[in-house]
């Protein structure tokens, strides 16, 4: 499996679990875990589009 161009990093302390990143992800890569925090679950489908980073109101997501 080919690794994505960039890695999604989620600051769990800053994420409030609003789900905006999950809703805007075109490849359904993100999900909310059992604690309601965003998680980069299906990384193999990630296209590094940056919509999650751009839409996060808490600045809890970054692509590196």
C-alpha positions as CSV (number, residue, x, y, z in Angstrom):
1,X,0.0,0.0,0.0
2,X,1.3,3.4,-1.0
3,X,1.7,5.9,1.8
4,X,-0.1,9.3,1.3
5,X,1.9,12.3,0.2
6,X,1.4,13.9,3.6
7,X,0.5,12.7,7.1
8,X,-2.6,14.0,9.0
9,X,-1.7,14.9,12.6
10,X,-4.5,15.5,15.0
11,X,-3.9,17.3,18.3
12,X,-6.2,15.3,20.6
13,X,-6.1,18.0,23.3
14,X,-7.4,20.6,20.9
15,X,-10.0,18.5,19.1
16,X,-13.6,19.0,20.4
17,X,-15.1,16.3,18.2
18,X,-17.3,18.6,16.1
19,X,-17.1,16.3,13.1
20,X,-16.4,19.0,10.5
21,X,-13.3,17.3,9.3
22,X,-15.1,14.0,9.0
23,X,-17.9,15.7,7.0
24,X,-15.6,17.5,4.5
25,X,-13.2,14.6,3.8
26,X,-13.9,13.6,0.2
27,X,-12.3,10.1,0.7
28,X,-13.9,9.3,4.2
29,X,-10.5,9.0,5.7
30,X,-11.4,10.6,9.1
31,X,-13.7,9.3,11.7
32,X,-14.6,10.1,15.4
33,X,-13.2,7.5,17.8
34,X,-15.0,6.1,20.9
35,X,-14.0,9.3,22.8
36,X,-15.5,11.5,20.1
37,X,-12.1,12.7,18.9
38,X,-11.1,12.9,15.3
39,X,-8.9,10.0,14.1
40,X,-7.0,9.4,10.8
41,X,-8.4,5.9,10.3
42,X,-8.2,5.0,6.6
43,X,-4.9,6.7,5.8
44,X,-4.4,4.5,2.7
45,X,-7.2,6.4,0.9
46,X,-5.9,9.9,1.9
47,X,-5.2,12.2,-1.1
48,X,-3.6,15.0,1.1
49,X,-6.2,17.5,-0.1
50,X,-5.9,19.6,3.1
51,X,-9.7,20.1,3.6
52,X,-9.6,18.7,7.1
53,X,-6.8,21.1,8.1
54,X,-8.5,24.1,6.4
55,X,-11.9,23.4,7.9
56,X,-10.9,22.6,11.5
57,X,-12.2,25.4,13.7
58,X,-9.9,24.4,16.5
59,X,-6.7,24.3,14.4
60,X,-6.3,20.7,15.8
61,X,-5.3,19.2,12.4
62,X,-2.2,19.7,10.3
63,X,-0.8,18.0,7.2
64,X,3.0,17.4,7.5
